[in-house]
Amino acid sequence: MPSRSLLLLLLIGLAVSYIGLNFLVRWIYPRQLFPYRGSSYESLPGLITVKSGDGNEVAFIVQPSTESGASVLFYLHGNGEDIGTNADRFAWFNDQGYTVIALDYPGYGLTTGTPTGESVRTATLAVWEYARDEMQVAAEDTVVWGRSLGGAPATFLATQEKFRGLVLESTFRSVFAVANLPVPLLIAEPFPTESIIAEVPCPIFLFHGALDRTIPASHSQKLAEEAGDSAELFLFPEGEHNNLRFVGENEMIQVLNTLRRRDATSEVKQPH
């Protein structure tokens, strides 16, 4: 019957369109998610490399605080940055009494490899394990801070051990939620932050701007809801995606002061 033929053609067309959408998203999203190319630096003070579990050479820096027994801030940057472009931010963290450890993802800065959800998590874990095992950095003395894209590996890392605190700045609940696609995909979500944040055993602080057009504030609101009583959300009416350190500086300092352990149990051992 013609009606059955039309229905069959319609179903085939929908299936082809759906498969095509999956292939299209699979091709586009890594290019949109990881737009950074090249390195802003050739060398940096405190630059170290460590081999990750997938064989990449991961570049990271250790920028010490001048305070004895300072807490550590383990920083994960956004997708259009590298550790060389964050000098002002790292100095600001130092001013708040924190030694900074920060890494570049595969394909960023001097880190080798290709950025994917898995390779970013593997690189993050490799640097943390080096800091913990070789530099004697204690999780209980360490604040994990992730900005934008960095909020995803930061949340992943914070599920692995009990850190002093997790700070998420302008981050997303998932990559595909940012894309706001009309249907679920067959492709695995590269950064399922929303589904793992409840596993984080330490206090969580979320900062987001109400005027953020890159990642809407609803993402942090949803993450705070999923995290439950362990989370505190700060929304800034004048906040955009890239200005929170300025419009939210007082609140950020307040959180850093709350989390900073002035009687930290371990000194960061400088690697040779």
C-alpha positions in Angstrom: 0.0 0.0 0.0 1.2 3.5 -0.7 0.8 4.6 2.9 3.0 1.8 4.1 5.6 2.6 1.5 5.6 6.3 2.6 5.8 5.3 6.2 8.8 3.0 5.4 10.5 5.8 3.5 9.9 8.2 6.3 11.3 5.7 8.9 14.4 5.1 6.7 14.8 8.9 6.2 14.6 9.4 10.0 17.1 6.7 10.6 19.6 8.0 8.0 19.2 11.5 9.4 19.8 10.3 13.0 22.9 8.3 12.0 24.1 11.3 10.0 23.6 13.6 13.0 25.7 11.3 15.2 28.5 11.3 12.6 28.3 15.0 12.3 28.4 15.7 16.0 31.2 13.1 16.4 33.2 15.1 13.8 32.3 18.6 15.1 32.4 18.4 18.8 36.1 17.7 19.4 36.9 20.7 17.1 34.6 23.0 19.0 35.5 21.6 22.5 39.3 21.8 22.0 39.9 24.8 19.7 43.4 25.6 21.1 46.4 25.0 18.8 50.0 25.9 19.5 51.8 26.9 22.6 52.2 30.3 24.2 55.5 29.3 25.8 58.7 27.5 25.1 59.7 27.3 28.8 58.3 28.4 32.1 59.7 28.5 35.7 58.8 25.4 37.5 58.0 23.5 34.3 58.0 19.7 34.6 56.9 16.8 32.4 55.5 13.5 33.3 54.4 10.5 31.2 50.7 9.7 31.4 49.1 6.3 31.3 48.4 6.6 27.5 52.0 7.6 26.7 51.7 11.3 26.4 54.3 13.7 27.9 52.2 16.0 30.1 53.6 19.5 30.8 52.8 21.1 34.1 54.2 23.8 36.4 54.7 24.1 40.1 54.5 27.8 41.2 55.2 27.9 45.0 53.7 30.3 47.5 56.1 32.2 49.7 54.2 31.0 52.8 55.5 28.0 54.7 53.1 25.1 54.8 50.8 26.7 52.2 47.9 24.7 50.9 48.1 23.6 47.2 45.7 24.6 44.5 45.5 22.1 41.6 44.3 24.1 38.6 42.6 23.0 35.4 42.2 25.7 32.7 39.7 26.4 30.0 39.7 25.2 26.4 41.2 28.3 24.8 44.2 28.7 27.2 47.3 27.0 28.3 49.5 27.3 31.5 51.5 30.1 29.8 48.5 32.4 29.4 47.5 32.0 33.1 50.4 33.8 34.8 48.3 36.5 36.3 45.8 34.0 37.7 48.5 31.8 39.2 50.2 34.9 40.8 46.8 35.8 42.3 46.4 32.3 43.8 49.9 32.7 45.2 48.8 36.0 46.8 46.0 34.1 48.5 48.5 31.7 50.1 48.4 28.8 47.7 51.1 26.9 45.8 49.8 26.3 42.3 50.1 23.1 40.3 48.6 23.4 36.8 48.8 21.2 33.7 48.3 21.4 30.0 46.0 18.9 28.3 47.1 16.8 25.4 47.6 19.0 22.4 47.9 22.1 24.6 51.1 23.9 25.4 54.0 21.5 25.3 51.9 18.4 26.2 51.9 15.8 23.4 48.9 13.9 22.1 45.4 14.6 21.0 42.7 16.1 23.4 39.8 13.8 24.1 37.7 13.3 27.2 39.7 10.2 28.1 43.2 11.7 27.4 42.4 14.8 29.4 41.4 12.7 32.4 44.4 10.5 32.0 46.8 13.5 31.9 45.1 15.1 34.9 45.4 11.9 36.9 49.1 11.5 35.9 50.0 14.9 37.2 48.1 14.5 40.4 49.7 11.1 41.1 53.2 12.7 40.5 52.4 15.5 42.9 51.1 13.1 45.5 53.8 10.5 45.2 56.9 12.4 44.2 56.2 15.8 45.8 54.3 14.5 48.8 51.3 16.7 48.2 48.4 15.6 50.4 44.9 15.6 49.1 43.6 16.9 52.4 45.8 20.0 51.9 44.8 20.5 48.2 42.0 22.5 46.6 41.0 21.4 43.0 39.9 24.3 40.8 38.5 23.9 37.3 37.5 26.7 35.0 35.1 26.2 32.1 36.3 23.0 30.3 38.6 22.5 33.3 35.6 21.9 35.5 35.1 18.5 33.9 38.5 16.9 34.7 38.5 18.8 38.0 35.3 17.0 39.0 36.6 13.7 37.8 39.8 14.1 39.9 37.8 15.1 43.0 35.9 11.8 42.8 39.3 9.9 43.2 40.3 11.1 46.6 39.0 13.3 49.4 40.4 16.8 48.6 40.1 19.9 50.8 37.6 21.3 48.3 36.4 21.5 44.7 35.8 24.9 43.0 34.0 25.0 39.7 34.1 28.3 37.8 31.8 28.8 34.8 31.7 25.1 34.0 29.2 22.8 32.2 27.1 19.9 33.3 27.9 18.0 30.1 29.2 18.8 26.6 26.0 17.6 24.9 23.9 19.7 27.3 25.8 22.8 26.1 25.0 21.8 22.5 21.3 21.5 23.4 20.6 18.8 20.9 17.0 17.8 20.3 17.6 14.0 20.7 19.9 11.8 22.7 22.9 10.5 20.8 24.6 7.2 20.4 28.0 8.9 21.1 29.3 8.6 24.6 29.3 11.9 26.5 33.0 12.9 26.8 32.6 14.7 30.1 29.7 13.4 32.2 30.2 15.8 35.1 26.5 15.9 36.0 26.4 12.1 36.5 29.5 12.0 38.8 29.4 15.1 40.9 27.4 13.5 43.6 30.4 11.1 44.1 32.7 14.0 45.1 33.3 13.6 48.9 34.6 17.1 49.6 32.8 20.5 49.8 32.0 22.0 46.4 31.8 25.7 45.5 30.4 26.8 42.1 30.8 30.3 40.6 28.9 31.4 37.5 27.8 34.6 35.8 24.2 35.3 35.1 25.2 36.9 31.7 27.4 33.9 30.6 26.5 33.3 27.0 29.0 30.5 26.5 27.8 28.2 29.2 24.5 29.3 30.8 24.3 29.6 34.5 21.7 26.9 34.6 24.6 24.4 34.2 26.0 25.3 37.6 22.6 25.4 39.1 21.9 21.9 37.9 25.3 20.7 39.2 24.7 22.3 42.6 21.3 20.5 42.7 22.9 17.1 41.8 25.7 17.6 44.4 23.2 18.3 47.2 24.1 19.7 50.6 27.9 19.6 49.9 27.6 22.3 47.3 27.4 26.1 47.6 26.5 28.2 44.5 27.5 31.8 43.8 25.7 33.6 41.0 26.9 37.0 39.8 24.4 39.3 38.1 27.1 41.0 36.1 29.2 37.9 35.5 30.1 36.8 32.0 32.1 33.8 31.0 35.6 35.4 31.3 35.2 38.0 34.0 34.3 36.1 37.2 37.7 36.5 38.8 37.0 40.3 38.8 33.3 40.6 39.5 33.4 37.7 42.0 36.8 38.4 43.5 35.6 39.0 47.1 33.6 35.8 47.1 36.4 33.8 45.6 38.8 35.1 48.2 36.3 34.2 50.9 36.1 30.6 49.7 39.9 30.4 49.3 40.4 31.7 52.9 37.8 29.2 54.1 39.6 26.3 52.4 43.2 27.4 53.0 44.9 25.2 55.6 47.4 27.4 57.4 48.7 24.4 59.4 49.1 22.2 56.3 50.5 18.8 57.3 53.0 18.6 54.5 55.5 20.8 52.6 55.5 20.5 48.9 58.7 18.7 48.0 60.3 20.4 45.0 61.2 17.9 42.3 64.8 17.7 41.0 
